[in-house]
Amino acid sequence: TTLLQDEENVGNVKRLIAKVFELSLQATVPDEADVEPIVAASTVGRFGDYQCNNAMGLFSKLKGKGSGQFKGPPAVGQAIMKNLPQTEMIESCSVAGPGFVNVVLSNKWMSKSIQKMLRDGIDTWAPKLSIKRAVVDFSSPNIAKEMHVGHLRSTIIGDTIARMLEFSHVDVLRRNHVGDWGTQFGMLIEHLFEKFPNIEAVNETAIGDLQAFYKASKQRFDDDSEFKERAQKAVVRLQGGEKRYRDAWAQICAISRREFDSVYGRLKVELEEKGESFYNPFIPSVIEGLTNQGLVEESEGARVIFLEGFNIPLIVVKSDGGYNYASTDLTALWYRLNEEKVEWIIYVTDVGQQQHFEMVFKAAKIAGWLPTEANKYPRTSHVGFGLVLGEDGKRFRTRSTEVVRLVDLLDEAKSRSKAVLEEREKDKDWTKEEIDQTAEAVGYGAVKYADLKNNRLTNYTFNFDQMLNDKGNTAVYLLYAHARICSIIRKSGKDVEELKKTGILSLEHQDERVLGLHLLRFSEIVEEACTNLLPNILCEYLYNLSENFSKFYSNCQVIGSAEETSRLLLCEATAMVMRKCFFLLGITPVYKI
């Protein structure tokens, strides 16, 4: 299935070109049903802007059927070119090599398209995906444990995927699947009862540092067998719904949640919590359903699902009768498909959990919850990511070998970018608030971009100096580039909103055309990043946009030139696309430097 609906993709050039080739292919080979046009943006600019690559495949298909209609792939390419309907979009076409049809877009049409976006807004360039509703399950820290650098990747990548899908008109359920249910609550609750016999008196200040509290209860659990036994019984009593235990559990969750929310607030990430406990009441009936289908078997006292292609079974009920991750994840998947009626469910966790999710998805397919064919909806995707490494190439930790707290990391990023602003004496002519907001936008933006620009599957090395560098592929460089464009427009003294209504944009100079073409590719890039769940595709596009703008600005005088109006509009279009890229990456733009 294709993710996009064509009729509405007015801003998606690749889709518009594909539509024209679809008509040509129907005329060229009317007896071949449903030939999908294979259209790609040209990597070598000298041949054209886009390319249709159907000729070779079609020729071998026709030859296989014994048709002598064409002498070879180039002849198929010529016929496809000849049958292209008239359109103001295309300036010229040519056939190269084994039948590649190269298309050069019309400058006039490109200019008009950019101008239309300037008037109607960047949202008219949003791709329209064919799905209506998706779940993005991301961040998902554990209650009573601090959010650390490992949660950073899931939170940032998940947020960007959610933003890109929302921009593409998908109703996204942003789910925080927090670890709020499990054996660790036994020891936490027992420790709480020991320290605070009067549970009503418990609050944030009384407990103090929740992490220290967690460590102390773990110490008791490991050292004291009587405490351990009480803790194990407490789990049963909590899961049985005893009020005193439920209340203590709710207290611990509430304190932990406030800590999480302060991190989400700083990162400007929105999430709706539906933790493991939410799905607990549904587990028995889901497992009963799977058992009735004959999928669940007894094995060494546990209840498991054997899956072809995996050397271990998926345990859905442990030998002690308790539930585990698989029980919860299968139930959450069932709930999302049946209760929330979701078409695409995306899980953002580290690469180490890939096998677990592959097993859960496989079980869901055998149960008939999901189609077995790839790319049919509803579907599930595991978005894995690599580790965050320190300078030594090992897992990123503090000097005392603790995992790095997310709060400390964000504080450091902000204070470093603030120091740079003060070094440049911005504190003399900027208000305290401006300094603070810029330091935050640049600091947090740098942390996010350093993560998102890498292919998520790879490990990446966390390095403040690199990510806060104002040269190279960094958020700082890009935010400054955006601020420079804003300053060019301000210096012109022109009202850019007025120019959008009255001015005419043209792309005569080669560098203007390269920049214009890159702007027009925005929609198809967002589509590609959504389809492949790869935010780095959008980062690469943004960096190249900035580079193309620099080249244009070096070679084309803006202020005081005969083309000033047109070039100011091109500056504004670039700034608008950059701002939307920043928004999709969860980065706050900067307007002055």
Solvent accessible surface area in square Angstrom, and as a share of the most:
residue,aa,sasa,rsa
1,T,105,0.61
2,T,65,0.38
3,L,9,0.05
4,L,10,0.05
5,Q,62,0.28
6,D,44,0.23
7,E,142,0.63
8,E,83,0.37
9,N,3,0.01
10,V,94,0.54
11,G,7,0.06
12,N,0,0.00
13,V,2,0.01
14,K,73,0.31
15,R,51,0.18
16,L,49,0.24
17,I,0,0.00
18,A,18,0.14
19,K,83,0.35
20,V,14,0.08
21,F,0,0.00
22,E,51,0.23
23,L,97,0.48
24,S,0,0.00
25,L,3,0.01
26,Q,103,0.46
27,A,62,0.48
28,T,7,0.04
29,V,5,0.03
30,P,99,0.62
31,D,136,0.70
32,E,19,0.08
33,A,81,0.63
34,D,139,0.72
35,V,29,0.17
36,E,123,0.55
37,P,24,0.15
38,I,94,0.48
39,V,15,0.09
40,A,38,0.30
41,A,34,0.27
42,S,16,0.10
43,T,138,0.80
44,V,66,0.38
45,G,61,0.59
46,R,194,0.71
47,F,94,0.39
48,G,3,0.03
49,D,8,0.04
50,Y,0,0.00
51,Q,37,0.17
52,C,0,0.00
53,N,43,0.22
54,N,5,0.03
55,A,1,0.01
56,M,100,0.45
57,G,48,0.46
58,L,6,0.03
59,F,38,0.16
60,S,69,0.44
61,K,99,0.42
62,L,14,0.07
63,K,133,0.56
64,G,70,0.67
65,K,134,0.57
66,G,69,0.67
67,S,43,0.28
68,G,76,0.73
69,Q,110,0.49
70,F,31,0.13
71,K,197,0.83
72,G,11,0.10
73,P,31,0.19
74,P,62,0.39
75,A,35,0.27
76,V,0,0.00
77,G,0,0.00
78,Q,95,0.42
79,A,18,0.14
80,I,0,0.00
81,M,56,0.25
82,K,165,0.70
83,N,46,0.24
84,L,27,0.14
85,P,49,0.31
86,Q,182,0.81
87,T,38,0.22
88,E,114,0.51
89,M,14,0.06
90,I,28,0.14
91,E,111,0.50
92,S,55,0.35
93,C,38,0.23
94,S,53,0.34
95,V,33,0.19
96,A,29,0.22
97,G,59,0.57
98,P,49,0.31
99,G,1,0.01
100,F,62,0.26
101,V,0,0.00
102,N,1,0.00
103,V,0,0.00
104,V,45,0.26
105,L,1,0.00
106,S,10,0.07
107,N,49,0.25
108,K,157,0.66
109,W,31,0.11
110,M,0,0.00
111,S,9,0.06
112,K,105,0.45
113,S,20,0.13
114,I,0,0.00
115,Q,14,0.06
116,K,113,0.48
117,M,1,0.01
118,L,4,0.02
119,R,130,0.48
120,D,72,0.37
121,G,23,0.22
122,I,21,0.11
123,D,83,0.43
124,T,51,0.30
125,W,10,0.03
126,A,4,0.03
127,P,0,0.00
128,K,39,0.16
129,L,8,0.04
130,S,39,0.25
131,I,3,0.02
132,K,130,0.55
133,R,79,0.29
134,A,0,0.00
135,V,0,0.00
136,V,0,0.00
137,D,10,0.05
138,F,1,0.00
139,S,6,0.04
140,S,35,0.22
141,P,0,0.00
142,N,52,0.26
143,I,0,0.00
144,A,0,0.00
145,K,83,0.35
146,E,31,0.14
147,M,5,0.02
148,H,54,0.24
149,V,9,0.05
150,G,29,0.28
151,H,26,0.12
152,L,0,0.00
153,R,1,0.00
154,S,7,0.04
155,T,0,0.00
156,I,2,0.01
157,I,1,0.01
158,G,0,0.00
159,D,3,0.02
160,T,1,0.00
161,I,1,0.00
162,A,0,0.00
163,R,30,0.11
164,M,0,0.00
165,L,1,0.00
166,E,67,0.30
167,F,21,0.09
168,S,0,0.00
169,H,102,0.45
170,V,7,0.04
171,D,70,0.36
172,V,17,0.10
173,L,25,0.12
174,R,33,0.12
175,R,9,0.03
176,N,6,0.03
177,H,22,0.10
178,V,0,0.00
179,G,4,0.04
180,D,5,0.02
181,W,23,0.08
182,G,19,0.18
183,T,99,0.57
184,Q,41,0.18
185,F,0,0.00
186,G,0,0.00
187,M,9,0.04
188,L,0,0.00
189,I,0,0.00
190,E,14,0.06
191,H,15,0.07
192,L,0,0.00
193,F,20,0.08
194,E,73,0.33
195,K,115,0.49
196,F,37,0.16
197,P,110,0.69
198,N,90,0.46
199,I,17,0.09
200,E,141,0.63
201,A,60,0.47
202,V,6,0.03
203,N,74,0.38
204,E,67,0.30
205,T,122,0.71
206,A,46,0.36
207,I,16,0.08
208,G,38,0.37
209,D,85,0.44
210,L,0,0.00
211,Q,29,0.13
212,A,54,0.42
213,F,8,0.03
214,Y,34,0.13
215,K,118,0.50
216,A,43,0.33
217,S,0,0.00
218,K,86,0.36
219,Q,111,0.49
220,R,74,0.27
221,F,45,0.19
222,D,92,0.48
223,D,104,0.54
224,D,44,0.23
225,S,93,0.60
226,E,119,0.53
227,F,0,0.00
228,K,81,0.34
229,E,98,0.44
230,R,84,0.31
231,A,1,0.01
232,Q,94,0.42
233,K,119,0.50
234,A,1,0.01
235,V,17,0.09
236,V,106,0.61
237,R,106,0.39
238,L,1,0.00
239,Q,83,0.37
240,G,68,0.65
241,G,37,0.36
242,E,75,0.33
243,K,151,0.64
244,R,117,0.43
245,Y,9,0.03
246,R,93,0.34
247,D,53,0.27
248,A,0,0.00
249,W,36,0.13
250,A,51,0.40
251,Q,53,0.23
252,I,0,0.00
253,C,3,0.02
254,A,32,0.25
255,I,2,0.01
256,S,2,0.01
257,R,86,0.31
258,R,121,0.44
259,E,57,0.25
260,F,5,0.02
261,D,79,0.41
262,S,64,0.41
263,V,4,0.02
264,Y,13,0.05
265,G,53,0.51
266,R,67,0.24
267,L,2,0.01
268,K,120,0.51
269,V,8,0.05
270,E,133,0.60
271,L,41,0.20
272,E,90,0.40
273,E,56,0.25
274,K,30,0.13
275,G,4,0.04
276,E,20,0.09
277,S,22,0.14
278,F,72,0.30
279,Y,0,0.00
280,N,32,0.16
281,P,102,0.64
282,F,61,0.25
283,I,0,0.00
284,P,70,0.44
285,S,68,0.44
286,V,8,0.05
287,I,8,0.04
288,E,106,0.47
289,G,33,0.31
290,L,1,0.01
291,T,46,0.27
292,N,116,0.59
293,Q,97,0.43
294,G,57,0.55
295,L,30,0.15
296,V,16,0.09
297,E,85,0.38
298,E,126,0.57
299,S,30,0.20
300,E,173,0.78
301,G,53,0.51
302,A,10,0.08
303,R,74,0.27
304,V,3,0.02
305,I,2,0.01
306,F,106,0.44
307,L,10,0.05
308,E,148,0.66
309,G,81,0.78
310,F,44,0.19
311,N,143,0.73
312,I,92,0.47
313,P,39,0.25
314,L,8,0.04
315,I,73,0.37
316,V,0,0.00
317,V,15,0.08
318,K,71,0.30
319,S,81,0.52
320,D,117,0.61
321,G,48,0.46
322,G,23,0.22
323,Y,83,0.31
324,N,43,0.22
325,Y,145,0.55
326,A,5,0.04
327,S,0,0.00
328,T,12,0.07
329,D,14,0.07
330,L,2,0.01
331,T,0,0.00
332,A,1,0.01
333,L,0,0.00
334,W,64,0.23
335,Y,30,0.11
336,R,0,0.00
337,L,21,0.10
338,N,60,0.31
339,E,99,0.44
340,E,17,0.08
341,K,142,0.60
342,V,4,0.02
343,E,49,0.22
344,W,0,0.00
345,I,0,0.00
346,I,0,0.00
347,Y,5,0.02
348,V,2,0.01
349,T,24,0.14
350,D,53,0.27
351,V,59,0.34
352,G,65,0.63
353,Q,74,0.33
354,Q,77,0.34
355,Q,84,0.37
356,H,46,0.21
357,F,9,0.04
358,E,72,0.32
359,M,7,0.03
360,V,1,0.00
361,F,21,0.09
362,K,66,0.28
363,A,0,0.00
364,A,0,0.00
365,K,69,0.29
366,I,78,0.40
367,A,10,0.07
368,G,61,0.59
369,W,50,0.18
370,L,7,0.03
371,P,35,0.22
372,T,99,0.58
373,E,95,0.43
374,A,87,0.68
375,N,79,0.41
376,K,92,0.39
377,Y,49,0.19
378,P,44,0.28
379,R,51,0.19
380,T,23,0.13
381,S,17,0.11
382,H,33,0.15
383,V,0,0.00
384,G,3,0.02
385,F,10,0.04
386,G,7,0.07
387,L,64,0.32
388,V,9,0.05
389,L,28,0.14
390,G,7,0.06
391,E,128,0.57
392,D,105,0.54
393,G,46,0.44
394,K,142,0.60
395,R,138,0.50
396,F,39,0.16
397,R,105,0.38
398,T,56,0.33
399,R,245,0.89
400,S,79,0.51
401,T,102,0.59
402,E,83,0.37
403,V,60,0.34
404,V,15,0.09
405,R,101,0.37
406,L,0,0.00
407,V,38,0.22
408,D,63,0.33
409,L,5,0.03
410,L,0,0.00
411,D,67,0.35
412,E,67,0.30
413,A,0,0.00
414,K,41,0.17
415,S,63,0.41
416,R,89,0.32
417,S,6,0.04
418,K,66,0.28
419,A,51,0.40
420,V,62,0.36
421,L,6,0.03
422,E,76,0.34
423,E,142,0.64
424,R,99,0.36
425,E,95,0.42
426,K,36,0.15
427,D,76,0.40
428,K,155,0.65
429,D,109,0.57
430,W,24,0.09
431,T,82,0.48
432,K,186,0.79
433,E,115,0.52
434,E,55,0.25
435,I,7,0.04
436,D,49,0.25
437,Q,110,0.49
438,T,15,0.09
439,A,0,0.00
440,E,51,0.23
441,A,11,0.08
442,V,6,0.04
443,G,0,0.00
444,Y,15,0.06
445,G,2,0.02
446,A,1,0.01
447,V,0,0.00
448,K,5,0.02
449,Y,1,0.01
450,A,13,0.10
451,D,1,0.00
452,L,3,0.01
453,K,73,0.31
454,N,42,0.22
455,N,59,0.30
456,R,24,0.09
457,L,94,0.47
458,T,70,0.40
459,N,76,0.39
460,Y,14,0.05
461,T,63,0.37
462,F,6,0.02
463,N,31,0.16
464,F,28,0.12
465,D,105,0.54
466,Q,120,0.53
467,M,9,0.04
468,L,29,0.15
469,N,69,0.35
470,D,63,0.33
471,K,147,0.62
472,G,37,0.36
473,N,47,0.24
474,T,12,0.07
475,A,1,0.01
476,V,5,0.03
477,Y,36,0.14
478,L,0,0.00
479,L,0,0.00
480,Y,16,0.06
481,A,13,0.10
482,H,0,0.00
483,A,1,0.01
484,R,120,0.44
485,I,1,0.00
486,C,14,0.08
487,S,29,0.19
488,I,13,0.06
489,I,19,0.10
490,R,129,0.47
491,K,156,0.66
492,S,18,0.11
493,G,69,0.67
494,K,97,0.41
495,D,88,0.46
496,V,22,0.13
497,E,98,0.44
498,E,83,0.37
499,L,22,0.11
500,K,20,0.08
501,K,145,0.61
502,T,94,0.54
503,G,8,0.08
504,I,132,0.67
505,L,4,0.02
506,S,38,0.24
507,L,1,0.00
508,E,138,0.62
509,H,67,0.30
510,Q,118,0.52
511,D,13,0.07
512,E,3,0.02
513,R,37,0.14
514,V,62,0.35
515,L,0,0.00
516,G,0,0.00
517,L,21,0.10
518,H,28,0.12
519,L,0,0.00
520,L,2,0.01
521,R,38,0.14
522,F,0,0.00
523,S,1,0.00
524,E,12,0.06
525,I,31,0.15
526,V,0,0.00
527,E,19,0.09
528,E,79,0.35
529,A,0,0.00
530,C,1,0.01
531,T,53,0.31
532,N,69,0.36
533,L,10,0.05
534,L,34,0.17
535,P,3,0.02
536,N,28,0.14
537,I,25,0.12
538,L,0,0.00
539,C,1,0.01
540,E,104,0.46
541,Y,5,0.02
542,L,0,0.00
543,Y,51,0.19
544,N,57,0.29
545,L,0,0.00
546,S,3,0.02
547,E,74,0.33
548,N,32,0.16
549,F,14,0.06
550,S,51,0.33
551,K,122,0.52
552,F,0,0.00
553,Y,98,0.37
554,S,91,0.58
555,N,83,0.43
556,C,1,0.01
557,Q,115,0.51
558,V,4,0.02
559,I,68,0.34
560,G,64,0.62
561,S,21,0.14
562,A,109,0.85
563,E,75,0.34
564,E,23,0.11
565,T,50,0.29
566,S,11,0.07
567,R,21,0.08
568,L,1,0.01
569,L,0,0.00
570,L,2,0.01
571,C,0,0.00
572,E,13,0.06
573,A,0,0.00
574,T,0,0.00
575,A,1,0.00
576,M,24,0.11
577,V,0,0.00
578,M,0,0.00
579,R,58,0.21
580,K,32,0.14
581,C,0,0.00
582,F,0,0.00
583,F,104,0.43
584,L,0,0.00
585,L,2,0.01
586,G,12,0.12
587,I,7,0.04
588,T,58,0.33
589,P,34,0.21
590,V,8,0.05
591,Y,106,0.40
592,K,81,0.34
593,I,52,0.26
